[in-house]
Amino acid sequence: MNDTKKPLALVTMTVLLQLTGAALLKQATLEVHLGLVITAVFIAAAFGMQGARFLLWGYAHRRWPLSMTYPMTAIFFPLLIALAMLYGEQVALHQWLGGLLISAGVAWITFKGME
């Protein structure tokens, strides 16, 4: 992998861990009727995801500058909107466009600066 693909892959993994943690917390709220043990398992798994994300972030920030890695997290916005849709939430076109524009703008600034 070249110098851009490695941090992008790592940051994408942190974003996916963050989204998975969010999905687990959302699922915990939907499964409360199954009892506290099931809810606690979802919450514990979400904490585990966030712990793994924390460790990956630490590794990323030792290897690459924050000015490179942090803007790459903009991919979170459209993925979060997609996750909301998977849970049946209403998502308007302007929300999609806003998330995509933010991500595209940040990507343009980030990768333009790496040339």
N, CA, C and O of each residue as an XYZ file, in Angstrom:
460
protein
N       0.840     -1.188      0.000
C       0.000      0.000      0.000
C       0.880      1.245      0.000
O       1.956      1.260      0.597
N       0.403      2.291     -0.681
C       1.189      3.521     -0.659
C       0.871      4.329      0.593
O       0.092      3.896      1.443
N       1.478      5.503      0.696
C       1.352      6.294      1.922
C      -0.057      6.817      2.181
O      -0.379      7.158      3.320
N      -0.892      6.890      1.171
C      -2.265      7.345      1.367
C      -3.195      6.184      1.680
O      -4.125      6.336      2.473
N      -2.965      5.051      1.083
C      -3.883      3.919      1.267
C      -3.796      3.310      2.661
O      -4.811      2.867      3.197
N      -2.622      3.277      3.254
C      -2.495      2.687      4.602
C      -3.300      3.458      5.641
O      -4.111      2.861      6.349
N      -3.095      4.789      5.751
C      -3.903      5.490      6.758
C      -5.384      5.480      6.424
O      -6.221      5.432      7.326
N      -5.724      5.525      5.127
C      -7.132      5.490      4.746
C      -7.775      4.168      5.155
O      -8.905      4.155      5.644
N      -7.077      3.073      4.964
C      -7.603      1.762      5.371
C      -7.790      1.708      6.883
O      -8.815      1.223      7.362
N      -6.822      2.194      7.627
C      -6.904      2.170      9.087
C      -8.023      3.070      9.594
O      -8.785      2.679     10.478
N      -8.124      4.273      9.038
C      -9.180      5.188      9.454
C     -10.551      4.620      9.088
O     -11.505      4.762      9.853
N     -10.654      3.984      7.933
C     -11.921      3.353      7.550
C     -12.298      2.271      8.559
O     -13.470      2.123      8.904
N     -11.314      1.523      9.027
C     -11.609      0.510     10.054
C     -12.119      1.162     11.336
O     -13.034      0.636     11.970
N     -11.539      2.306     11.731
C     -12.013      2.978     12.945
C     -13.438      3.483     12.756
O     -14.250      3.420     13.679
N     -13.740      3.979     11.570
C     -15.098      4.451     11.287
C     -16.084      3.287     11.320
O     -17.177      3.414     11.872
N     -15.703      2.165     10.738
C     -16.586      0.992     10.765
C     -16.796      0.476     12.183
O     -17.893      0.036     12.528
N     -15.759      0.525     13.000
C     -15.917      0.139     14.415
C     -16.861      1.101     15.127
O     -17.684      0.679     15.940
N     -16.745      2.385     14.827
C     -17.627      3.375     15.439
C     -19.078      3.137     15.020
O     -19.986      3.204     15.848
N     -19.292      2.862     13.743
C     -20.648      2.581     13.259
C     -21.202      1.292     13.853
O     -22.383      1.215     14.190
N     -20.357      0.291     13.979
C     -20.803     -0.968     14.581
C     -21.190     -0.757     16.038
O     -22.190     -1.299     16.511
N     -20.396      0.029     16.740
C     -20.732      0.360     18.125
C     -22.060      1.086     18.228
O     -22.867      0.800     19.112
N     -22.284      2.034     17.313
C     -23.555      2.770     17.301
C     -24.720      1.829     17.006
O     -25.780      1.936     17.622
N     -24.522      0.909     16.063
C     -25.580     -0.052     15.731
C     -25.888     -0.962     16.919
O     -27.047     -1.287     17.177
N     -24.846     -1.370     17.637
C     -25.062     -2.220     18.809
C     -25.836     -1.482     19.898
O     -26.696     -2.072     20.553
N     -25.543     -0.209     20.095
C     -26.292      0.569     21.088
C     -27.744      0.754     20.648
O     -28.661      0.667     21.464
N     -27.946      1.008     19.362
C     -29.311      1.135     18.845
C     -30.062     -0.185     19.035
O     -31.222     -0.193     19.447
N     -29.402     -1.281     18.737
C     -30.018     -2.597     18.894
C     -30.349     -2.877     20.360
O     -31.369     -3.494     20.668
N     -29.474     -2.417     21.260
C     -29.733     -2.609     22.697
C     -31.041     -1.945     23.099
O     -31.792     -2.489     23.908
N     -31.316     -0.771     22.537
C     -32.565     -0.079     22.876
C     -33.780     -0.795     22.299
O     -34.880     -0.705     22.844
N     -33.574     -1.504     21.196
C     -34.686     -2.216     20.565
C     -34.953     -3.581     21.198
O     -36.030     -4.150     21.023
N     -33.978     -4.100     21.928
C     -34.098     -5.443     22.506
C     -34.317     -5.431     24.020
O     -34.163     -6.465     24.670
N     -34.664     -4.305     24.575
C     -34.873     -4.199     26.025
C     -35.933     -5.191     26.498
O     -35.855     -5.706     27.614
N     -36.911     -5.452     25.657
C     -37.988     -6.377     26.038
C     -37.484     -7.805     26.256
O     -38.180     -8.614     26.869
N     -36.277     -8.127     25.761
C     -35.718     -9.472     25.952
C     -35.021     -9.640     27.295
O     -34.623    -10.746     27.660
N     -34.876     -8.555     28.020
C     -34.282     -8.627     29.346
C     -32.982     -7.856     29.446
O     -32.370     -7.484     28.445
N     -32.582     -7.630     30.683
C     -31.388     -6.828     30.930
C     -30.100     -7.513     30.501
O     -29.140     -6.835     30.136
N     -30.057     -8.829     30.537
C     -28.835     -9.541     30.167
C     -28.523     -9.317     28.685
O     -27.383     -9.025     28.325
N     -29.534     -9.454     27.834
C     -29.338     -9.245     26.396
C     -28.926     -7.793     26.131
O     -28.009     -7.531     25.352
N     -29.601     -6.875     26.774
C     -29.261     -5.459     26.620
C     -27.826     -5.210     27.061
O     -27.085     -4.488     26.393
N     -27.432     -5.799     28.177
C     -26.067     -5.630     28.689
C     -25.031     -6.208     27.725
O     -23.941     -5.653     27.580
N     -25.363     -7.307     27.073
C     -24.442     -7.896     26.089
C     -24.231     -6.939     24.925
O     -23.096     -6.740     24.491
N     -25.298     -6.347     24.415
C     -25.163     -5.365     23.334
C     -24.316     -4.171     23.770
O     -23.454     -3.705     23.025
N     -24.567     -3.686     24.974
C     -23.817     -2.529     25.471
C     -22.349     -2.884     25.676
O     -21.471     -2.091     25.337
N     -22.073     -4.055     26.220
C     -20.689     -4.480     26.417
C     -19.969     -4.637     25.078
O     -18.803     -4.266     24.952
N     -20.656     -5.181     24.091
C     -20.054     -5.317     22.760
C     -19.762     -3.948     22.156
O     -18.734     -3.763     21.503
N     -20.658     -2.991     22.369
C     -20.435     -1.627     21.868
C     -19.204     -1.011     22.539
O     -18.397     -0.356     21.879
N     -19.066     -1.219     23.830
C     -17.875     -0.718     24.537
C     -16.614     -1.377     23.990
O     -15.583     -0.721     23.839
N     -16.695     -2.660     23.695
C     -15.551     -3.357     23.116
C     -15.152     -2.773     21.769
O     -13.967     -2.606     21.482
N     -16.144     -2.464     20.947
C     -15.874     -1.841     19.644
C     -15.190     -0.492     19.818
O     -14.242     -0.164     19.105
N     -15.681      0.280     20.771
C     -15.079      1.599     20.997
C     -13.657      1.469     21.546
O     -12.797      2.291     21.231
N     -13.406      0.453     22.356
C     -12.053      0.217     22.856
C     -11.097     -0.136     21.737
O      -9.974      0.366     21.693
N     -11.535     -0.999     20.832
C     -10.703     -1.357     19.682
C     -10.460     -0.137     18.806
O      -9.356      0.054     18.295
N     -11.476      0.682     18.631
C     -11.335      1.910     17.837
C     -10.318      2.855     18.478
O      -9.508      3.469     17.784
N     -10.367      2.963     19.782
C      -9.418      3.811     20.517
C      -7.975      3.348     20.275
O      -7.083      4.166     20.045
N      -7.762      2.052     20.328
C      -6.416      1.509     20.105
C      -5.947      1.756     18.664
O      -4.789      2.109     18.439
N      -6.837      1.570     17.704
C      -6.472      1.833     16.318
C      -6.170      3.308     16.075
O      -5.255      3.648     15.326
N      -6.947      4.178     16.714
C      -6.680      5.617     16.594
C      -5.305      5.943     17.149
O      -4.555      6.712     16.548
N      -4.977      5.369     18.280
C      -3.659      5.612     18.868
C      -2.543      5.198     17.932
O      -1.553      5.913     17.777
N      -2.704      4.044     17.310
C      -1.712      3.569     16.352
C      -1.617      4.511     15.156
O      -0.520      4.858     14.718
N      -2.761      4.917     14.636
C      -2.777      5.801     13.467
C      -2.087      7.131     13.767
O      -1.354      7.662     12.932
N      -2.323      7.657     14.951
C      -1.753      8.974     15.277
C      -0.275      8.916     15.611
O       0.400      9.945     15.599
N       0.231      7.751     15.904
C       1.687      7.613     16.063
C       2.370      7.565     14.708
O       3.503      8.024     14.566
N       1.693      7.016     13.717
C       2.305      6.804     12.395
C       2.110      7.959     11.426
O       3.011      8.262     10.643
N       0.944      8.614     11.461
C       0.631      9.653     10.484
C       0.149     10.900     11.199
O      -0.370     10.824     12.312
N       0.322     12.053     10.556
C      -0.119     13.302     11.198
C      -1.650     13.377     11.296
O      -2.377     12.853     10.453
N      -2.094     14.030     12.328
C      -3.524     14.215     12.560
C      -4.171     14.945     11.386
O      -5.331     14.697     11.056
N      -3.420     15.840     10.764
C      -3.955     16.581      9.616
C      -4.257     15.660      8.437
O      -5.002     16.039      7.533
N      -3.695     14.470      8.438
C      -3.981     13.498      7.381
C      -5.091     12.539      7.803
O      -6.011     12.281      7.027
N      -5.017     12.019      9.003
C      -5.949     10.969      9.402
C      -7.334     11.487      9.784
O      -8.339     10.884      9.408
N      -7.403     12.576     10.511
C      -8.702     13.007     11.011
C      -9.676     13.402      9.902
O     -10.841     13.011      9.963
N      -9.249     14.156      8.898
C     -10.209     14.488      7.834
C     -10.768     13.257      7.125
O     -11.878     13.302      6.594
N     -10.022     12.176      7.111
C     -10.503     10.964      6.451
C     -11.738     10.381      7.132
O     -12.450      9.572      6.537
N     -11.993     10.781      8.364
C     -13.171     10.265      9.067
C     -14.467     10.843      8.508
O     -15.547     10.453      8.952
N     -14.391     11.756      7.552
C     -15.599     12.331      6.952
C     -16.461     11.271      6.275
O     -17.646     11.496      6.031
N     -15.875     10.129      5.975
C     -16.652      9.028      5.393
C     -17.735      8.561      6.376
O     -18.686      7.885      5.985
N     -17.582      8.925      7.641
C     -18.545      8.551      8.675
C     -19.943      9.084      8.352
O     -20.932      8.391      8.591
N     -20.041     10.296      7.816
C     -21.346     10.934      7.631
C     -22.265     10.176      6.681
O     -23.392      9.868      7.068
N     -21.842      9.856      5.451
C     -22.770      9.100      4.605
C     -23.035      7.684      5.122
O     -24.122      7.141      4.922
N     -22.045      7.092      5.782
C     -22.263      5.752      6.321
C     -23.256      5.779      7.485
O     -24.048      4.850      7.642
N     -23.219      6.821      8.287
C     -24.173      6.951      9.384
C     -25.590      7.150      8.854
O     -26.550      6.623      9.414
N     -25.710      7.907      7.783
C     -27.026      8.105      7.160
C     -27.549      6.773      6.627
O     -28.733      6.466      6.770
N     -26.676      5.989      6.020
C     -27.080      4.662      5.521
C     -27.503      3.757      6.674
O     -28.473      3.009      6.555
N     -26.780      3.825      7.788
C     -27.133      3.022      8.961
C     -28.515      3.419      9.489
O     -29.323      2.564      9.851
N     -28.768      4.712      9.527
C     -30.084      5.186      9.980
C     -31.188      4.630      9.082
O     -32.252      4.240      9.560
N     -30.923      4.599      7.776
C     -31.920      4.047      6.855
C     -32.149      2.561      7.101
O     -33.276      2.075      7.007
N     -31.068      1.840      7.419
C     -31.213      0.413      7.710
C     -32.117      0.171      8.918
O     -32.784     -0.859      9.008
N     -32.131      1.121      9.835
C     -32.994      1.005     11.005
C     -34.383      1.588     10.763
O     -35.175      1.729     11.695
N     -34.674      1.927      9.510
C     -36.012      2.394      9.163
C     -36.268      3.859      9.445
O     -37.414      4.304      9.380
N     -35.249      4.608      9.750
C     -35.434      6.034      9.994
C     -35.601      6.758      8.663
O     -35.024      6.362      7.650
N     -36.386      7.807      8.679
C     -36.602      8.606      7.478
C     -35.377      9.484      7.234
O     -34.943     10.223      8.118
N     -34.834      9.396      6.043
C     -33.686     10.206      5.667
C     -34.055     10.973      4.407
O     -34.427     10.389      3.389
N     -33.943     12.284      4.495
C     -34.309     13.137      3.371
C     -33.138     13.289      2.397
O     -31.981     13.055      2.745
N     -33.468     13.681      1.190
C     -32.464     13.872      0.158
C     -31.423     14.906      0.580
O     -30.235     14.740      0.304
N     -31.866     15.976      1.249
C     -30.902     17.011      1.655
C     -29.910     16.480      2.698
O     -28.779     16.960      2.773
N     -30.322     15.506      3.493
C     -29.388     14.907      4.449
C     -28.324     14.091      3.721
O     -27.143     14.148      4.064
N     -28.751     13.332      2.714
C     -27.784     12.580      1.899
C     -26.826     13.526      1.201
O     -25.611     13.334      1.237
N     -27.381     14.549      0.565
C     -26.534     15.491     -0.161
C     -25.562     16.206      0.771
O     -24.395     16.396      0.430
N     -26.040     16.597      1.931
C     -25.165     17.258      2.898
C     -24.030     16.359      3.349
O     -22.877     16.788      3.387
N     -24.339     15.125      3.689
C     -23.305     14.177      4.112
C     -22.290     13.909      3.017
O     -21.087     13.848      3.270
N     -22.783     13.750      1.802
C     -21.878     13.496      0.679
C     -21.032     14.712      0.341
O     -19.853     14.575      0.013
N     -21.620     15.897      0.418
C     -20.847     17.118      0.147
C     -19.755     17.342      1.186
O     -18.635     17.723      0.845
N     -20.079     17.107      2.444
C     -19.069     17.231      3.495
C     -17.927     16.259      3.232
O     -16.755     16.634      3.278
N     -18.278     15.014      2.958
C     -17.254     13.995      2.710
C     -16.416     14.329      1.485
O     -15.191     14.206      1.513
N     -17.072     14.750      0.414
C     -16.342     15.077     -0.814
C     -15.424     16.279     -0.603
O     -14.288     16.286     -1.076
N     -15.908     17.279      0.097
C     -15.087     18.464      0.359
C     -13.873     18.150      1.210
O     -12.767     18.606      0.918
N     -14.074     17.382      2.249
C     -12.960     17.009      3.119
C     -11.966     16.130      2.365
O     -10.755     16.292      2.512
N     -12.476     15.203      1.560
C     -11.585     14.343      0.773
C     -10.769     15.176     -0.204
O      -9.571     14.950     -0.369
N     -11.413     16.134     -0.846
C     -10.712     16.984     -1.810
C      -9.595     17.769     -1.121
O      -8.466     17.814     -1.611
N      -9.914     18.379      0.003
C      -8.903     19.152      0.745
C      -7.768     18.246      1.219
O      -6.595     18.603      1.104
N      -8.112     17.094      1.743
C      -7.105     16.172      2.288
C      -6.173     15.659      1.194
O      -4.951     15.758      1.310
N      -6.753     15.118      0.142
C      -5.922     14.485     -0.881
C      -5.237     15.516     -1.769
O      -4.181     15.226     -2.331
N      -5.800     16.695     -1.910
C      -5.146     17.765     -2.667
C      -3.870     18.199     -1.946
O      -2.868     18.520     -2.585
N      -3.913     18.206     -0.626
C      -2.754     18.599      0.160
C      -1.645     17.549      0.179
O      -0.521     17.854      0.576
N      -1.939     16.323     -0.240
C      -0.962     15.243     -0.228
C      -0.195     15.124     -1.526
O       0.729     14.317     -1.629
N      -0.564     15.914     -2.518
C       0.113     15.819     -3.815
C       1.510     16.386     -3.750
O       2.223     16.388     -4.753
